[in-house]
């Protein structure tokens, strides 16, 4: 006897199998939709990250430029280059960027940041 003959096909079994297959297809569609949404959210987050990074770089660049101008102005003032008839601000830039100017600034910075030495003795009057 054939095993298929022992258990004749039942319409309810076929319907149940069809429901299982349909549920499986629905789950696959839902999974695919979820994956698409995740991909879109990830791409959006990456774009926001790029925008934030670009803004941060622009702010850093602007801040560095302001600090450089401030240092240049301070060096000009300290070296007396901002008085009438003095050398141009580009001279201060050369003094800052050039070795002699940089050495002078380094000495000044070391002097200003070092421990104070004993005050000079007062001469009696």
Secondary structure, DSSP 8 states (H G I E B T S, - for coil): --HHHHS---HHHHHHHHHHHHHHHHHHHHHHHHHHHHHHHHHHHHHHHHHHHHHHHHHHHHHHHHHHHHHHHHHHHHTTTTSTT---HHHHHHHHHSHHHHHHHHHHHHHHHS-----------
